[in-house]
Amino acid sequence: MLYPSTTVKVVGKLVLVLLFGLIVGREVWQILGHLAEGSGAGGTGGVGGTPGLDVIGNKVEKDQENRLFRLSETCISHQVHQPRFLSKPENKVLRNHMFIDFRHKFIYCSVPKVACTQWKQIILKSTETPKYRKKNIKEIYPHYDNEFKRMSDPENKVQEETLLNEFYVFMFARDPMVRLVSAWKDKFQHHSKDDRFDYVNFHHMFGREIIKKFRKDYTEAELEKGFPVSFDEFVNYVTSFENPLNMNEHWIPISLLCRPCNIQYNFVGKFETQKYESEYLIDKLKISEYVSKEFFRDTKNSSILETFEAVFNLNEDQKTKLYNLYKEDALLFGYDLKKFLKI
């Protein structure tokens, strides 16, 4: 016999699974449909009917045309409130996230939890950074590395306008809710067995603050450890900022990191289709000698179900605050927040 609370949980899980199947199925068939249309239009087929590179390239370019048009139209509309001119703090955040490859003339705006580790690894190889020349790309740990050239470097700030006009500028976006849940799971649910310093650092810097502010009757041991943090507590913390610019880069809105209304991007990729879009970019940037196309993996659909599960028990006030915080990301990059938040 199932108790009432158990029955509710079971029914809730079934609803989530059904929603997950409907949404994933629709998105997958949309992608396959586009590729099939391209193949029928004279594209070169691959083995067993797999679309050829020209078919995928045509789809990517068409998607880019639509995305960049959407960005432009949304930026000049009254739907978003992006400043025309950036303040010093806003410019600082942007420049710190713009990585430059002078050899191949491209600029990448890095967004944490949107395949930024892979692209940073690629840049350390494509720029032929001495200490990484003989190292396998997958063995490179790119975070906290001081070998990068950034727009924030004094010598690059003075030529910023020239670089942005002459170099190929790109970024990747991701569904705001999926990205948020991914950040929470990575930083506050997965504890590294080898006590990696960056995980411990997050627990001490952010976990302790979250527990102290948003957990009732916490113990000293919980506060000292700063781990784990519930999603409910994490959401209360993320939505408590008066100025989102003060948020950590892993959950700050993407539009505040890469400023798509202030920077004219040549390419805006999406995490959900990052494998074939990244493969297209590797060819476009002429860096295939540094990274194989198999480097990028298909994204896991399980993250969508995990997001449904995480937001399912949030109250209406929490959902509304999340919607208001990330709505401009959704509008600019073409995501549907109500799919998860149901407000």
C-alpha positions in Angstrom: 0.0 0.0 0.0 1.3 3.5 -0.9 1.0 6.3 1.6 -0.5 9.6 0.3 2.9 11.4 0.3 4.5 8.5 -1.6 1.7 8.4 -4.1 2.2 12.2 -4.8 5.9 11.6 -5.3 5.4 8.7 -7.7 2.8 10.6 -9.7 5.1 13.6 -9.8 7.9 11.5 -11.2 5.6 10.0 -13.8 4.6 13.6 -14.9 8.2 14.6 -15.1 9.1 11.6 -17.2 6.2 12.2 -19.6 7.2 15.9 -20.0 10.8 15.0 -20.5 9.9 12.5 -23.3 7.7 15.0 -25.1 10.2 17.9 -25.0 13.3 15.8 -25.8 11.4 14.0 -28.6 10.3 17.3 -30.2 13.7 18.8 -30.0 15.5 15.8 -31.4 13.0 15.5 -34.3 13.4 19.1 -35.1 17.2 18.7 -35.5 16.8 15.5 -37.5 14.2 17.1 -39.7 16.5 20.0 -40.6 19.3 17.7 -41.4 17.1 15.5 -43.6 15.9 18.6 -45.5 19.5 19.5 -46.1 20.3 16.0 -47.3 17.4 16.1 -49.8 18.6 19.5 -51.1 21.7 18.0 -52.7 24.0 17.5 -49.7 26.7 14.9 -49.7 25.5 11.9 -47.6 27.8 10.1 -45.3 28.1 6.5 -44.4 24.7 4.8 -44.0 22.8 8.0 -44.9 24.5 10.1 -42.3 24.4 13.8 -43.4 27.7 15.0 -44.9 29.6 18.0 -43.7 28.1 20.3 -46.3 24.6 19.5 -45.1 25.5 20.1 -41.5 27.4 23.3 -42.5 24.3 24.6 -44.4 22.1 23.9 -41.3 24.6 25.7 -39.0 24.8 28.7 -41.2 21.1 28.9 -41.5 20.7 28.6 -37.8 23.3 31.4 -37.3 21.4 33.7 -39.7 18.2 33.2 -37.6 19.9 33.5 -34.2 21.9 36.6 -35.0 18.8 38.2 -36.5 16.8 37.3 -33.3 19.6 38.8 -31.2 19.7 42.0 -33.2 15.9 42.4 -33.2 15.6 41.6 -29.4 18.4 44.0 -28.5 16.7 47.0 -30.2 13.3 46.1 -28.9 11.9 47.1 -25.5 11.8 43.5 -24.3 15.3 43.6 -22.7 17.1 46.3 -20.8 20.7 46.0 -21.9 22.7 49.2 -21.5 23.9 51.0 -24.7 27.2 51.8 -23.0 28.8 49.6 -20.4 30.1 50.8 -17.0 33.6 50.0 -15.8 32.4 47.0 -13.7 30.3 45.7 -16.6 33.2 46.1 -19.0 35.6 44.4 -16.6 33.4 41.3 -16.4 33.1 41.1 -20.2 36.8 41.6 -21.0 37.8 39.0 -18.4 35.7 36.4 -20.3 37.0 37.2 -23.8 39.9 34.9 -24.7 42.0 35.8 -27.8 43.9 33.6 -30.2 46.1 35.9 -32.2 47.5 33.1 -34.4 44.1 32.2 -35.8 42.4 35.6 -35.3 39.4 34.6 -33.1 38.0 35.8 -29.9 35.9 33.4 -27.6 33.6 34.7 -24.9 33.7 32.0 -22.2 30.5 31.0 -20.4 31.0 28.6 -17.4 28.8 25.4 -17.7 28.6 25.8 -21.5 31.5 23.7 -22.6 34.0 26.4 -21.7 36.5 23.9 -20.4 36.8 22.3 -23.9 37.2 25.6 -25.6 39.8 26.8 -23.2 41.7 23.6 -23.7 41.5 24.2 -27.5 42.8 27.7 -27.1 45.8 26.7 -25.1 46.7 24.3 -27.9 45.8 26.5 -30.9 47.9 29.4 -29.5 50.8 26.9 -29.2 51.3 27.8 -25.5 54.8 26.3 -24.8 54.1 24.2 -21.8 51.1 22.5 -23.5 52.6 21.8 -26.9 53.4 18.2 -26.2 50.6 17.6 -23.8 47.4 15.7 -24.7 44.6 18.2 -25.0 42.3 16.2 -22.7 44.9 16.3 -19.9 45.1 20.1 -19.9 43.4 21.7 -16.9 42.7 25.2 -18.2 41.1 26.9 -15.3 43.2 29.4 -13.3 45.8 29.3 -16.1 47.7 32.6 -16.6 48.8 31.7 -20.1 45.7 33.0 -21.8 45.5 36.3 -23.7 42.4 38.2 -22.7 40.7 41.4 -23.7 41.3 42.6 -20.2 45.1 42.6 -20.7 46.3 46.2 -20.9 47.9 45.8 -24.3 44.7 44.3 -25.7 42.3 46.9 -24.2 43.9 49.7 -26.2 43.3 47.8 -29.5 39.9 46.4 -28.5 37.9 48.0 -31.3 40.3 46.8 -33.9 40.4 43.2 -32.6 36.6 43.0 -32.4 36.3 44.3 -36.0 39.0 42.1 -37.5 38.8 38.9 -35.5 36.1 36.1 -35.6 34.1 36.5 -32.4 32.0 33.7 -31.0 30.2 32.4 -27.9 27.9 29.6 -26.8 24.6 29.8 -24.8 22.6 27.2 -22.9 19.1 26.9 -21.5 19.3 29.1 -18.3 17.5 26.6 -16.1 19.6 23.6 -17.3 22.8 25.7 -16.8 21.7 26.7 -13.3 21.0 23.1 -12.2 24.2 22.0 -13.7 26.1 24.5 -11.7 24.4 23.5 -8.5 25.0 19.8 -9.0 28.6 20.3 -10.0 29.5 22.7 -7.2 27.3 21.7 -4.3 26.3 18.0 -4.9 29.3 16.3 -6.4 32.1 16.1 -3.8 35.5 15.3 -5.4 37.1 12.2 -3.8 40.5 13.8 -4.0 39.3 17.0 -2.4 40.2 19.1 -5.4 40.9 22.6 -4.2 38.4 24.3 -6.5 35.5 22.2 -5.2 36.6 22.8 -1.6 37.0 26.5 -2.4 33.4 26.7 -3.6 32.1 24.9 -0.5 34.0 27.3 1.8 33.4 30.5 -0.1 29.7 30.0 -1.1 28.4 26.9 0.6 29.1 28.3 4.1 27.4 31.6 3.2 24.4 29.8 1.8 24.0 27.5 4.8 24.4 30.4 7.2 21.8 32.6 5.5 19.2 30.1 4.2 19.3 27.0 6.4 17.5 26.9 9.7 19.1 25.1 12.7 22.3 24.2 10.9 25.1 22.5 12.9 28.6 23.8 13.3 29.8 20.8 11.4 27.5 21.6 8.4 28.7 25.2 8.4 32.3 24.2 8.5 32.0 21.8 5.6 29.8 24.0 3.5 28.5 21.0 1.7 26.0 19.7 0.5 23.6 22.6 -0.3 20.0 21.9 -1.3 18.6 23.3 -4.6 16.0 25.2 -2.5 18.8 26.9 -0.6 20.8 27.5 -3.7 17.9 29.2 -5.5 17.2 31.4 -2.4 20.9 32.5 -2.5 21.0 33.1 -6.3 17.9 35.2 -6.3 18.9 37.3 -3.3 21.4 39.6 -5.2 20.3 43.2 -5.7 23.0 43.5 -8.4 23.4 40.3 -10.5 26.8 41.6 -11.6 28.1 40.5 -8.2 27.1 36.9 -8.8 29.6 34.1 -9.5 30.3 33.5 -13.1 28.8 30.0 -13.0 25.3 31.3 -12.4 25.4 34.9 -13.5 23.1 35.5 -16.5 24.9 34.9 -19.8 23.8 38.2 -21.1 25.8 39.9 -18.3 28.9 37.9 -19.2 29.1 38.2 -23.0 26.9 41.3 -23.7 25.4 40.2 -27.0 23.7 43.6 -27.3 27.1 45.4 -27.1 29.4 43.0 -29.0 28.7 42.0 -32.6 29.2 38.3 -32.6 30.0 36.3 -35.8 28.7 33.1 -34.2 26.4 32.2 -31.3 26.4 28.5 -30.7 24.1 26.5 -28.4 25.2 23.9 -25.9 22.3 21.7 -26.9 23.7 21.4 -30.4 27.4 22.0 -29.5 28.8 18.9 -31.0 28.2 19.6 -34.7 28.3 23.4 -34.2 31.8 23.1 -32.6 32.9 20.7 -35.4 31.8 23.4 -37.9 33.8 26.0 -35.9 36.9 23.9 -35.8 36.9 23.9 -39.6 35.9 27.6 -39.9 38.8 28.7 -37.6 41.3 26.3 -39.3 42.4 24.7 -36.0 41.7 21.0 -36.8 45.4 20.2 -36.4 45.1 20.9 -32.7 41.8 19.1 -32.0 39.9 16.2 -33.5 36.2 16.6 -34.3 35.5 13.7 -31.9 36.7 16.0 -29.0 33.1 17.2 -28.5 30.5 14.8 -27.3 26.7 14.9 -27.8 25.0 16.5 -24.9 23.1 14.3 -22.5 19.3 14.5 -22.5 19.3 13.4 -18.8 20.1 17.0 -17.8 16.6 18.1 -18.9 15.0 15.5 -16.6 17.4 16.6 -13.8 16.3 20.2 -14.3 12.6 19.2 -14.1 13.2 17.3 -10.9 15.2 20.1 -9.3 12.6 22.9 -10.0 9.5 20.7 -9.4 9.3 21.5 -5.7 10.1 25.2 -5.8 7.4 27.5 -4.6 5.8 30.2 -6.9 7.8 33.0 -5.4 11.1 31.2 -6.1 10.0 30.4 -9.7 9.0 34.0 -10.3 12.3 35.3 -9.1 14.2 32.8 -11.3 12.1 33.8 -14.3 12.8 37.5 -13.7 16.5 36.9 -13.3 17.0 34.8 -16.4 14.2 36.1 -18.7 16.6 38.2 -20.8 18.8 35.2 -21.5 15.8 33.3 -22.6 14.6 36.1 -24.9 18.0 36.8 -26.4 19.0 33.2 -27.1 15.6 31.7 -27.8 14.8 29.6 -24.7 11.4 28.9 -23.0 11.8 29.4 -19.2 8.1 28.5 -18.6 8.9 25.0 -19.9 10.5 24.3 -16.5 9.1 27.0 -14.2 5.4 26.6 -15.2 4.4 30.1 -14.1 
